[in-house]
């Protein structure tokens, strides 16, 4: 992707951060493994890219060791944290200092050796299919090659610099694959 300079001056960093704090996101841990070394980071810049092929985009700081491992191995994993996994999010965000981050939570491995959090709401293993370096971050695209879901788990969300747990909306139907339900109307 070619980069160009904007015609108008961008807003300052603090104004940008304040606006983006309104963008709610599932809290994830992006991880990789190479030659006996495991690295992982908390991330909210994770999104679905395509269903065909099934793929995701992840943005991580390009100076961190995790970026090097992903580029070296061509694979990474994403654990979409469950609502009770704030401690895991904090550990991988570096809030507990210099600890073995993988000692927090029940970490297993995919067949490839990539780390997998067994109790995450959803876990995916990805093979690197593209990357783009920008001044501070590496944007990586990964084809999803394995998944594991914990269907009863709800995701941990990050919004306005705080963790949140989703709750069902009252008056909204619960969706199931067995029986379609009508959506509420203005009169409901």
C-alpha positions, 0 to 999 in steps of 0.5 A, spaced: 500 500 500 502 506 498 502 512 503 501 519 502 500 525 506 493 528 508 492 535 505 490 537 512 493 536 518 491 530 522 488 531 529 493 530 535 494 524 539 490 525 545 484 527 541 485 521 537 485 516 543 479 520 546 475 518 540 478 511 539 476 510 546 469 509 544 470 504 539 468 498 543 472 491 541 473 484 544 480 484 548 484 479 545 491 476 546 495 475 540 501 470 540 506 466 537 512 461 538 518 460 535 524 455 537 522 454 544 520 462 545 513 464 546 511 471 546 504 474 546 501 481 547 494 484 549 490 487 543 484 490 541 486 491 534 483 485 531 478 484 526 475 479 521 478 481 514 474 476 509 470 469 510 473 467 503 478 465 505 477 465 512 482 471 515 483 476 520 487 482 520 491 484 527 495 490 528 501 490 533 507 494 535 512 492 530 518 493 535 516 488 539 519 481 539 512 478 537 512 481 531 519 478 529 516 471 531 510 472 527 514 474 521 519 468 522 514 463 523 509 465 518 503 463 524 500 466 530 494 465 534 489 469 537 485 468 543 478 472 544 478 473 551 472 471 555 469 476 560 472 473 566 479 473 563 481 480 565 487 478 569 490 474 563 489 481 559 492 485 564 498 480 564 499 480 557 499 488 557 505 488 561 501 490 568 504 485 572 512 487 570 517 481 568 513 475 569 512 469 565 505 471 561 503 464 559 503 462 567 497 466 567 491 462 564 491 455 562 495 455 555 496 449 551 499 449 544 496 448 537 499 442 533 503 447 530 506 449 537 502 456 537 500 458 543 492 456 545 488 459 551 484 453 552 478 457 556 478 463 551 471 465 548 474 463 541 481 461 539 484 461 532 490 459 529 492 463 523 497 462 517 501 469 515 498 471 508 500 478 508 503 484 512 504 491 511 509 495 515 507 502 518 511 507 522 509 504 528 505 498 527 505 491 523 499 490 520 498 482 519 493 478 515 492 471 517 488 465 514 484 462 519 486 454 519 484 452 526 478 454 531 476 452 538 470 455 541 467 455 548 460 457 546 457 459 553 463 464 554 461 471 553 467 476 550 471 481 555 470 488 551 474 494 552 471 501 551 473 507 554 479 505 557 475 500 561 473 492 561 466 491 560 462 484 560 456 484 555 449 483 558 443 481 554 438 486 552 432 486 555 426 485 550 430 483 544 429 475 542 435 470 543 437 467 537 437 460 536 438 456 529 432 452 531 426 457 531 426 464 527 424 469 532 421 476 529 425 482 531 422 487 536 418 493 532 418 500 535 411 498 538 415 493 542 
